[in-house]
Amino acid sequence: QVHLKESGGGSVQTGGSLRLSCAASGFAISNCEMAWYRQAPGKGRELVSTIASGGTTYYVDSMKGRFTTSRDNAKNTMSLEMYSLKADDTADYYCAACWDSSEMPPYKYWGQGTQVTVTS
């Protein structure tokens, strides 16, 4: 059974850091593009970053220089390191796997999300 599980969320003060992890089971991430999305209270789900199977990364402009996505295909995991966190980064963060154009957002598998709260 396919499963994605995020961990590492929590509450942090403005300017602080957090590391989120995503553990996959039931399939191998090695051939899949992976992504992080987030959804703030009252807003739609938005892309944070993507990482291709070979490790090439993409970041939304507002996250560039503050967020770093990495993957470990051998461990079937993906991580998101977040620095210089702002109140606007408060959201539920979701791990997504395996790009699929028939889905919207275009990923086949999703985790349940982990909550990040940035306080002043």
C-alpha contacts under 8 A as a table, 3 or more apart, distances in Angstrom:
res1	aa1	res2	aa2	distance
1	Q	25	S	7.43
1	Q	26	G	4.98
2	V	24	A	7.52
2	V	25	S	5.71
2	V	26	G	4.25
2	V	27	F	6.17
2	V	109	Y	7.70
3	H	24	A	5.74
3	H	25	S	5.16
3	H	26	G	6.26
3	H	109	Y	7.72
3	H	110	W	7.82
3	H	111	G	7.03
4	L	22	C	6.48
4	L	23	A	5.67
4	L	24	A	4.60
4	L	25	S	6.54
4	L	95	C	7.01
4	L	96	A	7.73
4	L	109	Y	7.32
4	L	110	W	6.17
4	L	111	G	4.53
4	L	112	Q	7.55
5	K	22	C	5.38
5	K	23	A	5.20
5	K	24	A	6.54
5	K	95	C	7.62
5	K	111	G	5.32
5	K	112	Q	6.76
5	K	113	G	7.58
6	E	20	L	6.92
6	E	21	S	5.51
6	E	22	C	4.38
6	E	23	A	6.52
6	E	94	Y	7.03
6	E	95	C	6.52
6	E	111	G	6.38
6	E	112	Q	7.13
6	E	113	G	5.91
6	E	114	T	5.86
7	S	20	L	5.71
7	S	21	S	5.23
7	S	22	C	6.47
7	S	114	T	6.11
8	G	18	L	7.18
8	G	19	R	5.94
8	G	20	L	4.53
8	G	21	S	6.17
8	G	114	T	7.24
9	G	18	L	7.24
9	G	19	R	7.59
9	G	20	L	6.22
9	G	114	T	5.26
9	G	115	Q	5.17
9	G	116	V	5.01
10	G	114	T	7.95
10	G	115	Q	6.11
10	G	116	V	5.01
10	G	117	T	6.14
11	S	116	V	5.95
11	S	117	T	4.60
11	S	118	V	5.84
11	S	119	T	7.17
12	V	16	G	5.98
12	V	17	S	7.17
12	V	18	L	7.61
12	V	116	V	7.80
12	V	117	T	6.29
12	V	118	V	5.01
12	V	119	T	6.17
13	Q	16	G	5.48
13	Q	85	L	7.64
13	Q	118	V	5.33
13	Q	119	T	4.69
13	Q	120	S	5.67
14	T	84	S	7.01
14	T	85	L	5.43
14	T	86	K	5.15
14	T	87	A	6.48
14	T	118	V	5.76
14	T	119	T	5.72
14	T	120	S	5.32
15	G	83	Y	7.00
15	G	84	S	4.09
15	G	85	L	4.79
15	G	86	K	6.34
16	G	83	Y	6.15
16	G	84	S	5.46
16	G	85	L	5.48
17	S	81	E	7.44
17	S	82	M	5.38
17	S	83	Y	4.43
17	S	84	S	6.26
17	S	85	L	6.24
18	L	81	E	6.04
18	L	82	M	5.26
18	L	83	Y	6.80
19	R	79	S	6.92
19	R	80	L	5.64
19	R	81	E	4.38
19	R	82	M	6.08
20	L	79	S	5.51
20	L	80	L	4.98
20	L	81	E	6.32
21	S	77	T	7.05
21	S	78	M	5.81
21	S	79	S	4.37
21	S	80	L	6.39
22	C	77	T	5.48
22	C	78	M	5.05
22	C	79	S	6.08
22	C	95	C	6.18
23	A	76	N	6.26
23	A	77	T	4.62
23	A	78	M	6.71
24	A	27	F	7.08
24	A	28	A	7.55
24	A	29	I	7.21
24	A	76	N	5.60
24	A	77	T	6.05
25	S	28	A	7.35
25	S	76	N	7.39
28	A	31	N	7.05
28	A	32	C	7.86
28	A	73	N	7.67
28	A	76	N	6.42
29	I	32	C	5.08
29	I	33	E	7.66
29	I	34	M	7.76
29	I	53	S	7.64
29	I	73	N	6.20
29	I	76	N	5.82
29	I	77	T	7.75
29	I	97	A	7.30
29	I	98	C	7.62
30	S	53	S	5.76
30	S	73	N	5.12
30	S	74	A	7.87
30	S	76	N	7.42
31	N	53	S	5.56
31	N	98	C	7.88
32	C	52	A	6.98
32	C	53	S	5.51
32	C	97	A	6.31
32	C	98	C	4.50
32	C	99	W	6.88
33	E	50	T	7.13
33	E	51	I	5.86
33	E	52	A	4.44
33	E	53	S	5.30
33	E	97	A	6.07
33	E	98	C	5.15
33	E	99	W	5.85
34	M	50	T	5.71
34	M	51	I	5.31
34	M	52	A	6.37
34	M	53	S	7.55
34	M	78	M	7.84
34	M	95	C	7.51
34	M	96	A	5.69
34	M	97	A	4.44
34	M	98	C	6.12
34	M	99	W	7.41
35	A	47	L	7.66
35	A	48	V	7.45
35	A	49	S	5.64
35	A	50	T	4.15
35	A	51	I	6.11
35	A	95	C	5.98
35	A	96	A	5.03
35	A	97	A	6.33
36	W	47	L	6.39
36	W	48	V	5.33
36	W	49	S	5.37
36	W	50	T	6.39
36	W	80	L	7.78
36	W	93	Y	6.87
36	W	94	Y	5.62
36	W	95	C	4.86
36	W	96	A	6.11
37	Y	45	R	6.50
37	Y	46	E	5.45
37	Y	47	L	4.41
37	Y	48	V	4.99
37	Y	49	S	7.09
37	Y	93	Y	5.76
37	Y	94	Y	5.06
37	Y	95	C	6.51
37	Y	96	A	7.41
38	R	45	R	5.53
38	R	46	E	5.41
38	R	47	L	6.49
38	R	48	V	6.58
38	R	91	A	5.90
38	R	92	D	5.41
38	R	93	Y	4.25
38	R	94	Y	5.78
39	Q	43	K	6.21
39	Q	44	G	5.79
39	Q	45	R	4.39
39	Q	46	E	6.19
39	Q	91	A	5.17
39	Q	92	D	5.23
39	Q	93	Y	6.56
40	A	43	K	5.35
40	A	44	G	7.17
40	A	45	R	7.47
40	A	89	D	7.83
40	A	90	T	6.22
40	A	91	A	4.05
40	A	92	D	6.30
41	P	91	A	6.58
47	L	60	V	7.01
48	V	59	Y	6.11
48	V	60	V	5.68
48	V	63	M	6.97
49	S	57	T	7.08
49	S	58	Y	5.34
49	S	59	Y	4.36
49	S	60	V	6.17
49	S	69	T	7.11
50	T	57	T	5.57
50	T	58	Y	5.14
50	T	59	Y	6.71
50	T	69	T	7.57
51	I	54	G	7.87
51	I	55	G	5.62
51	I	56	T	5.47
51	I	57	T	4.38
51	I	58	Y	6.48
51	I	69	T	6.95
51	I	70	S	7.19
51	I	71	R	7.67
52	A	55	G	5.09
52	A	56	T	5.16
52	A	57	T	6.44
53	S	56	T	7.51
55	G	70	S	7.18
55	G	71	R	7.10
57	T	69	T	7.06
59	Y	63	M	6.10
59	Y	64	K	5.67
59	Y	67	F	7.90
60	V	63	M	5.53
60	V	64	K	6.44
61	D	64	K	5.26
63	M	66	R	5.46
63	M	67	F	5.54
64	K	67	F	6.18
65	G	68	T	7.67
66	R	82	M	5.91
66	R	83	Y	4.99
66	R	84	S	6.21
66	R	85	L	7.77
67	F	80	L	6.72
67	F	81	E	5.51
67	F	82	M	4.48
67	F	83	Y	6.16
68	T	80	L	5.63
68	T	81	E	5.05
68	T	82	M	6.58
69	T	78	M	7.32
69	T	79	S	5.64
69	T	80	L	4.55
69	T	81	E	6.40
70	S	78	M	5.73
70	S	79	S	5.29
70	S	80	L	6.62
71	R	76	N	7.77
71	R	77	T	5.80
71	R	78	M	4.14
71	R	79	S	6.13
72	D	75	K	5.41
72	D	76	N	5.92
72	D	77	T	5.31
72	D	78	M	6.17
73	N	76	N	4.73
73	N	77	T	6.40
74	A	77	T	7.90
82	M	85	L	6.71
85	L	89	D	6.37
85	L	118	V	6.78
86	K	89	D	5.39
86	K	90	T	7.54
86	K	118	V	6.21
87	A	90	T	5.66
87	A	117	T	7.57
87	A	118	V	4.96
87	A	119	T	6.17
87	A	120	S	7.15
88	D	118	V	7.76
89	D	116	V	7.57
89	D	117	T	7.51
89	D	118	V	6.73
90	T	115	Q	7.85
90	T	116	V	5.40
90	T	117	T	4.61
90	T	118	V	5.41
91	A	115	Q	6.05
91	A	116	V	5.48
91	A	117	T	6.62
92	D	113	G	5.80
92	D	114	T	5.39
92	D	115	Q	4.31
92	D	116	V	5.99
93	Y	113	G	5.21
93	Y	114	T	5.28
93	Y	115	Q	6.18
93	Y	116	V	7.08
94	Y	110	W	6.97
94	Y	111	G	5.84
94	Y	112	Q	6.65
94	Y	113	G	4.41
94	Y	114	T	6.66
95	C	110	W	5.86
95	C	111	G	5.35
95	C	113	G	6.94
96	A	107	Y	6.00
96	A	108	K	7.38
96	A	109	Y	5.58
96	A	110	W	4.57
96	A	111	G	6.52
97	A	107	Y	5.66
97	A	108	K	6.15
97	A	109	Y	5.11
97	A	110	W	6.57
98	C	107	Y	5.39
98	C	108	K	5.49
98	C	109	Y	6.63
99	W	106	P	5.54
99	W	107	Y	4.36
99	W	108	K	6.21
100	D	103	E	5.70
100	D	106	P	4.89
100	D	107	Y	4.93
100	D	108	K	5.59
101	S	104	M	7.41
101	S	106	P	5.10
101	S	107	Y	7.43
102	S	106	P	6.61
103	E	106	P	4.46
103	E	107	Y	6.01
103	E	108	K	6.65
104	M	107	Y	7.12
107	Y	110	W	7.39
